Amino acid sequence: MSASSKKAIYAALIGNGLIAVTKFIAAAFSGSAAMFSEGIHSVVDTGNQVLLLYGLKRAEQPASPDFPFGHGKEVYFWSFVVAILIFALGSGISLYQGWQHLHHVEPLRNLGLSYAVLALAMVFEGGALFVAFREFRKHKGRLSYFEAVKRGKDPSIFVVVFEDSAAMLGLVIAILGLLLYQVTGNRLFDGLASMLIGVILGATAAWLAYESKSLLIGESADPETVRRIRELLAEDLRIKNINEIATLHMGPSFIITTLSLDFSDEIDSVGVKDAVTELTRQIKNIDPALRRVFVESERARDHVPPQ
């Protein structure tokens, strides 16, 4: 992940850290379940940014005999942990608090303080979302936002966008809950707002977990990258048949490529070695992330595709 992309995580970390304490203070003075849920939300998000930064730091470790392809998948693992924390802590506690407050009849207090804190939170969260969204747009290129998430290989980028978007939506719901309570005097709206925030966090966590799991198991390179590799191989007259092209992301910027090729009978073993050396160099020039290339020479009729 580039240094500029880390701005999104740092911005979210600072924003959530600054506002978390004030949300809890407002919750204590007002007795609002929605405000307490927002406080939990900010604490969880702050912890998540720390975990993402930790994962990025771990992913930078060099390759070793025990980990010959490096530690790039640390990013995917910690992104998955973040999704679990959002679900278990953020969503679970918000739902529990909302359910508890549905049965409490004590009136809310100091609503002015709650509104002020929520407005301040929207400023900080909005700033963090702006930075995260700007970085996400840089990485998505011509893809649609949905496609960029589905095909993206760096979860640390879209995790922050998801978190900040959910945070902004949660703030809107918290404000609406307080307004409806103030208009009607019914505490039910505050509890329902807290539960709705929990539902939003749960849905966000489920999507993040799904995307992170796919990367953790092992996704192939972008179809465009695979297409360019295939075109390069197809233009080489020394290759009779492309048996298989398999790619695997070991991290956001580390792709392993394995090729099964049937070389022409007209070239000898030295020619095959020269072809492999040249093809390896050309493939690595397609994308800097294509860090390791393995070429297997075998006749087309002998190749057995993986099951």
C-alpha positions in Angstrom: 0.0 0.0 0.0 1.4 3.4 -0.9 2.2 6.1 1.7 -0.6 8.3 0.2 -3.1 5.6 0.7 -2.3 5.3 4.3 -3.6 8.8 4.7 -7.1 7.4 4.7 -6.3 5.2 7.7 -4.5 7.9 9.6 -7.4 10.4 8.9 -10.0 7.8 10.2 -7.8 7.0 13.2 -7.5 10.6 14.3 -11.2 11.4 13.6 -12.5 8.5 15.5 -10.1 9.0 18.4 -11.0 12.6 18.8 -14.8 12.0 18.8 -15.1 8.7 20.8 -14.5 10.3 24.2 -17.0 13.2 23.6 -19.7 10.7 22.5 -19.4 8.8 25.7 -19.5 12.0 27.7 -22.6 13.0 25.9 -24.1 9.6 26.4 -23.4 9.8 30.1 -25.1 13.2 30.5 -28.0 12.5 28.2 -28.7 8.8 28.9 -29.1 8.2 25.1 -28.7 4.6 23.9 -28.1 5.8 20.3 -25.3 8.1 21.6 -23.7 5.3 23.6 -23.9 3.1 20.5 -22.1 5.8 18.5 -19.4 5.9 21.2 -18.9 2.2 20.9 -18.8 2.5 17.1 -16.0 5.1 17.3 -14.0 3.0 19.7 -14.3 0.0 17.5 -13.4 2.0 14.4 -10.4 3.5 16.2 -9.2 0.0 17.2 -9.8 -1.2 13.6 -7.5 1.5 12.2 -4.8 0.5 14.6 -5.1 -3.2 13.5 -5.0 -2.2 9.8 -1.8 -0.2 10.4 -0.4 -3.2 12.3 -1.3 -5.5 9.4 0.3 -3.2 6.9 3.5 -3.0 9.0 3.6 -6.8 9.3 3.1 -7.2 5.6 6.3 -5.2 4.9 8.4 -7.9 6.5 10.9 -9.4 4.0 10.7 -13.0 2.8 12.4 -15.7 4.9 13.0 -19.4 4.7 9.8 -20.0 6.7 7.8 -17.5 4.6 9.4 -17.6 1.1 6.7 -15.4 -0.4 6.7 -12.8 2.3 4.0 -11.7 4.7 1.7 -9.8 2.3 -1.4 -11.8 3.4 -1.1 -10.3 6.9 -3.2 -7.4 5.4 -6.0 -9.8 4.5 -5.9 -11.5 7.8 -6.2 -8.4 9.9 -8.9 -7.0 7.6 -10.9 -10.1 8.3 -10.3 -9.6 12.1 -11.5 -6.0 11.7 -14.7 -7.3 10.1 -15.2 -9.7 13.0 -14.7 -7.0 15.6 -17.2 -4.7 13.9 -19.7 -7.5 14.0 -19.0 -8.7 17.6 -18.4 -5.4 19.3 -19.9 -2.7 17.3 -23.0 -4.4 16.1 -23.6 -6.7 19.1 -23.3 -4.0 21.7 -25.4 -1.5 19.8 -28.2 -4.1 19.4 -28.0 -5.0 23.1 -28.0 -1.4 24.2 -30.9 -0.5 22.0 -32.9 -3.5 23.3 -32.2 -2.6 26.9 -33.3 1.0 26.4 -36.6 -0.1 24.8 -37.6 -1.1 28.3 -36.4 2.1 30.1 -38.7 5.0 30.6 -36.3 7.5 32.0 -36.4 10.7 29.9 -33.3 11.8 28.0 -31.3 14.7 29.3 -29.0 17.4 27.9 -30.1 16.9 24.3 -28.3 20.1 23.3 -25.0 18.5 24.2 -25.8 15.4 22.2 -26.7 17.4 19.1 -23.4 19.3 19.4 -21.4 16.2 19.8 -23.1 14.5 16.8 -22.6 17.6 14.7 -18.9 17.7 15.6 -18.7 13.9 14.9 -20.1 14.5 11.4 -17.4 17.1 10.7 -14.6 14.7 11.7 -16.2 11.6 10.1 -16.9 13.6 7.0 -13.3 14.7 6.7 -12.1 11.1 7.2 -14.6 9.8 4.6 -13.5 12.5 2.1 -9.8 11.4 2.4 -10.7 7.7 2.2 -13.0 8.2 -0.8 -10.4 10.3 -2.6 -7.8 7.5 -2.2 -10.4 4.9 -3.2 -11.1 6.8 -6.4 -7.5 6.9 -7.3 -7.2 3.1 -7.0 -10.4 2.1 -8.7 -9.5 3.7 -12.0 -12.2 3.1 -14.6 -14.0 0.5 -12.7 -17.4 1.1 -11.0 -17.4 1.4 -7.3 -19.0 -2.0 -6.9 -16.5 -3.6 -9.3 -13.6 -1.9 -7.5 -14.6 -3.5 -4.2 -15.2 -6.9 -5.8 -11.9 -6.9 -7.8 -9.8 -4.8 -5.4 -6.8 -6.6 -3.8 -6.0 -4.0 -1.1 -8.8 -4.3 1.5 -7.2 -1.7 3.7 -8.6 0.9 1.3 -12.2 -0.1 1.0 -12.4 -1.2 4.7 -11.9 2.5 5.7 -14.4 3.6 3.1 -17.0 1.1 4.4 -16.4 2.0 8.0 -16.6 5.8 7.5 -19.7 5.5 5.3 -21.4 3.3 8.0 -20.3 5.9 10.6 -21.9 8.8 8.7 -25.1 6.8 8.3 -25.1 5.9 12.0 -24.7 9.6 12.9 -27.7 10.5 10.8 -29.8 7.8 12.4 -28.7 8.9 15.9 -29.7 12.5 15.2 -33.1 11.3 13.8 -33.6 9.2 16.8 -33.1 12.1 19.2 -35.2 14.4 17.1 -38.1 11.9 17.0 -37.8 11.5 20.8 -37.8 15.2 21.3 -40.9 15.7 19.2 -42.9 12.7 20.5 -41.4 12.2 24.0 -41.3 8.5 23.2 -38.0 6.8 24.3 -38.8 4.0 21.8 -37.2 6.0 19.0 -33.8 6.3 20.8 -33.7 2.5 21.4 -34.7 1.8 17.8 -32.0 4.1 16.5 -29.4 2.3 18.5 -30.6 -1.1 17.2 -30.7 0.2 13.6 -27.0 1.4 14.0 -26.3 -2.2 15.1 -27.9 -3.6 12.0 -25.9 -1.3 9.8 -22.7 -2.3 11.5 -23.6 -5.9 11.2 -24.3 -5.6 7.4 -21.0 -3.7 6.9 -19.1 -6.4 8.8 -20.7 -9.2 6.8 -19.7 -7.6 3.5 -16.1 -6.8 4.7 -15.7 -10.4 6.0 -16.9 -11.8 2.7 -14.5 -9.8 0.7 -11.5 -10.3 3.1 -12.2 -14.1 3.2 -11.9 -14.3 -0.6 -8.6 -12.5 -0.6 -7.3 -14.6 2.4 -8.1 -17.9 0.6 -6.3 -16.7 -2.5 -7.7 -14.6 -5.4 -6.2 -14.5 -8.9 -4.8 -11.4 -10.5 -7.0 -8.9 -12.2 -8.5 -10.3 -15.4 -6.9 -7.5 -17.4 -3.4 -8.5 -16.1 -4.1 -12.2 -17.0 -5.3 -11.1 -20.4 -2.1 -9.2 -21.1 0.0 -12.2 -20.0 -1.9 -14.5 -22.4 -1.5 -12.1 -25.3 2.2 -11.9 -24.6 2.5 -15.7 -24.7 0.3 -16.0 -27.7 2.6 -13.8 -29.8 5.6 -15.9 -29.0 6.3 -18.3 -31.9 8.3 -20.5 -29.6 5.2 -21.6 -27.8 2.9 -24.2 -29.5 0.2 -24.2 -26.8 -0.6 -22.3 -23.6 -1.8 -25.1 -21.3 -2.5 -23.0 -18.2 -2.0 -19.6 -16.6 -2.5 -19.5 -12.9 -2.0 -16.4 -10.7 -2.3 -15.8 -7.0 -2.2 -12.7 -4.9 0.1 -13.1 -1.9 -0.6 -9.5 -0.9 -1.9 -6.3 -2.5 1.3 -5.9 -4.5 2.7 -9.4 -4.7 1.4 -11.8 -7.4 2.7 -15.3 -8.1 2.3 -16.5 -11.7 2.6 -20.1 -12.8 2.6 -21.1 -16.4 2.3 -24.4 -18.2 3.6 -24.1 -21.7 4.1 -26.5 -24.6 7.2 -25.2 -26.5 7.9 -25.9 -30.1 9.8 -29.1 -30.9 12.1 -27.0 -33.1 14.0 -25.5 -30.1 16.3 -27.5 -27.8 16.7 -27.3 -24.0 19.0 -24.2 -24.3 16.3 -22.5 -26.4 13.7 -23.4 -23.8 15.8 -21.9 -21.1 16.4 -18.7 -23.0 12.7 -18.5 -23.8 11.8 -18.9 -20.1 14.3 -16.2 -19.1 13.0 -13.8 -21.6 9.3 -14.5 -20.9 9.9 -14.1 -17.2 11.4 -10.6 -17.7 8.6 -9.6 -20.1 5.8 -10.8 -17.8 7.3 -8.9 -14.8 7.3 -5.7 -16.9 3.5 -6.0 -17.4 2.8 -5.2 -13.8 5.3 -4.5 -10.9 3.1 -6.7 -8.7 4.1 -9.8 -10.8 7.0 -10.6 -8.5 7.5 -14.3 -9.1 7.0 -16.2 -12.3 7.3 -20.0 -12.6 7.2 -21.7 -16.0 6.5 -25.4 -16.5 7.4 -26.9 -19.8 5.1 -29.8 -20.7 3.4 -31.2 -23.8 -0.3 -30.2 -24.1 -1.5 -33.8 -24.1 0.3 -34.5 -20.8 -1.0 -31.4 -19.0 -3.6 -32.3 -16.3 -5.7 -29.2 -15.2 -6.2 -28.8 -11.5 -9.4 -30.2 -10.1 
